[in-house]
Each structure stands twice: as structure tokens, then as C-alpha cells.
Amino acid sequence: MSGLPRNLDKPSLLSDYEKGFQLTLAEPHAEGRVFTIVFEKPLAFRSANESYRLKLIELLGTELPWPTFKVQNSEWLKWFRDQTLGIYCDWQVEHFLFVGEDIVEVLSNREPTCVEVKRTSTFGWN
């Protein structure tokens, strides 16, 4: 996703039927900017602390600390299509990856929206 700073972290993640899947990313310092990324009705998402995704981090290597990616030749997307018996094979599904303290992945057939929002707290940020 263009326009985002290189170093972002995930202060919150929200999945809501009405509002969709919302991921808030913030620059990791008290005066840093904050962005909300919204996926309207994603097909799937998963999240894990970076300490449980060491193989992925090693694979990304020199790309880090860039926080957002669209994954090409995604094994997770192949798995999803297999698990759904190919029902969604004709859909243009993309695999989005967000890297920070947690690694968040989203499968969606729609591009997310991204807006900069006002930072409501500096708690916990140096």
C-alpha cells in the first residue's frame, strides 16, 4: 500500500460484521502518525505474534521494515481455494500482509481503504 511510512506497528485489530475488518497501524513513537486500514467483508484473516512467524520474517529479509505487502504465489491463498473446493477460483482474491509486532494477513477480493486518523493516545509509546 503506497503512502504508508516504513516503520509501523499494530495497536489494534477489530473484526465487526457492520464495519468490516479494521487494522490500525501507528508509527512507534509518541508523535507518530496513525492509519486505519479497512477491509469490507474479507474472506479470511489471521494474526500471530512475530515470534511465531520467524520463517516468514527470514524469508522477507531485506524487505523489512517495510510494513505492507501483497503476496504473490501465496500458499495461504492456494490453501483457501483448496479448502473451499475451488468455488472462489474465478474471484480476484489477493493476499495482504502487514508486518509489525504482530503479523496480520488478510485474503480479500476487494482493495482496502486506508485513511490517516488522529492519534488518540500516546500511552506506551516513547
C-alpha positions as CSV (number, residue, x, y, z in Angstrom):
1,M,0.0,0.0,0.0
2,S,1.5,3.2,-1.1
3,G,1.8,6.3,1.1
4,L,2.4,4.5,4.4
5,P,5.6,5.1,6.4
6,R,8.2,2.2,6.5
7,N,8.0,1.6,10.2
8,L,4.5,0.8,11.6
9,D,3.1,-1.3,14.4
10,K,-0.4,-2.7,15.1
11,P,-2.0,-1.1,18.1
12,S,-5.4,-2.6,17.3
13,L,-7.4,-5.1,15.2
14,L,-11.2,-5.2,15.0
15,S,-13.5,-7.6,13.1
16,D,-17.1,-6.4,13.0
17,Y,-19.9,-7.6,10.8
18,E,-21.1,-4.0,10.1
19,K,-17.8,-2.2,9.9
20,G,-15.7,-5.0,8.4
21,F,-12.1,-5.8,9.4
22,Q,-10.2,-2.8,10.7
23,L,-6.5,-2.7,11.3
24,T,-4.9,0.3,13.0
25,L,-1.2,0.9,12.3
26,A,0.9,3.5,14.1
27,E,4.4,4.8,13.9
28,P,6.0,3.5,17.1
29,H,6.7,6.8,18.8
30,A,4.6,9.2,20.8
31,E,4.1,11.8,18.0
32,G,3.8,9.2,15.2
33,R,1.0,9.1,12.6
34,V,-1.8,6.6,12.8
35,F,-3.6,4.9,9.9
36,T,-6.8,2.8,9.8
37,I,-7.0,0.2,7.1
38,V,-10.5,-1.2,6.4
39,F,-11.4,-4.4,4.5
40,E,-15.0,-4.6,3.7
41,K,-16.1,-8.3,4.2
42,P,-12.7,-10.0,3.9
43,L,-12.7,-13.7,3.0
44,A,-10.3,-14.6,5.8
45,F,-7.7,-13.1,8.1
46,R,-5.1,-14.4,10.6
47,S,-2.8,-12.8,13.1
48,A,0.2,-14.1,15.1
49,N,3.0,-12.5,17.1
50,E,6.1,-12.1,15.1
51,S,8.0,-14.5,17.3
52,Y,5.8,-17.3,15.9
53,R,6.5,-16.3,12.3
54,L,10.3,-16.4,12.2
55,K,10.4,-18.4,9.0
56,L,8.4,-15.7,7.2
57,I,10.5,-12.9,8.7
58,E,13.6,-14.6,7.5
59,L,12.1,-15.0,4.0
60,L,11.2,-11.3,3.9
61,G,14.8,-10.4,4.9
62,T,15.9,-7.2,3.2
63,E,12.3,-6.1,2.6
64,L,11.8,-5.2,6.3
65,P,10.9,-2.9,7.9
66,W,8.5,-2.2,5.1
67,P,5.2,-3.0,6.8
68,T,2.7,-3.9,4.0
69,F,2.8,-6.4,1.1
70,K,0.7,-8.0,-1.5
71,V,1.8,-11.6,-1.5
72,Q,2.4,-13.2,-4.9
73,N,2.0,-17.0,-5.4
74,S,0.5,-17.2,-1.9
75,E,0.5,-20.7,-0.3
76,W,-2.3,-19.5,2.0
77,L,-4.5,-18.4,-1.0
78,K,-3.8,-21.8,-2.6
79,W,-4.9,-23.5,0.7
80,F,-8.0,-21.3,0.8
81,R,-9.0,-22.2,-2.7
82,D,-8.4,-25.9,-1.9
83,Q,-10.5,-25.7,1.3
84,T,-13.4,-24.1,-0.5
85,L,-13.3,-26.8,-3.2
86,G,-12.5,-24.2,-5.9
87,I,-15.8,-22.3,-5.5
88,Y,-13.9,-18.9,-5.5
89,C,-11.3,-19.7,-8.2
90,D,-12.7,-17.1,-10.6
91,W,-12.6,-14.4,-7.9
92,Q,-9.7,-11.9,-8.0
93,V,-8.5,-12.7,-4.4
94,E,-5.4,-11.0,-3.1
95,H,-3.3,-11.9,0.0
96,F,-2.3,-8.8,2.0
97,L,0.4,-8.9,4.7
98,F,1.1,-6.4,7.4
99,V,4.3,-6.8,9.4
100,G,4.9,-5.3,12.9
101,E,4.9,-6.8,16.4
102,D,2.2,-9.0,15.1
103,I,1.9,-10.3,11.6
104,V,-1.6,-9.9,10.2
105,E,-2.7,-11.4,6.9
106,V,-5.9,-10.8,5.0
107,L,-7.5,-12.5,2.0
108,S,-9.8,-10.2,0.2
109,N,-11.4,-9.7,-3.2
110,R,-11.6,-6.0,-2.6
111,E,-8.9,-3.4,-2.1
112,P,-8.9,-2.0,1.4
113,T,-9.3,1.7,2.2
114,C,-6.6,3.5,4.1
115,V,-7.0,6.8,6.0
116,E,-4.8,8.7,8.4
117,V,-6.6,9.2,11.7
118,K,-6.0,11.4,14.7
119,R,-3.8,9.7,17.4
120,T,-6.0,9.5,20.5
121,S,-3.3,8.4,22.9
122,T,0.5,8.3,23.4
123,F,0.3,5.7,26.1
124,G,3.0,3.2,25.9
125,W,4.9,5.0,23.2
126,N,8.3,6.6,23.8
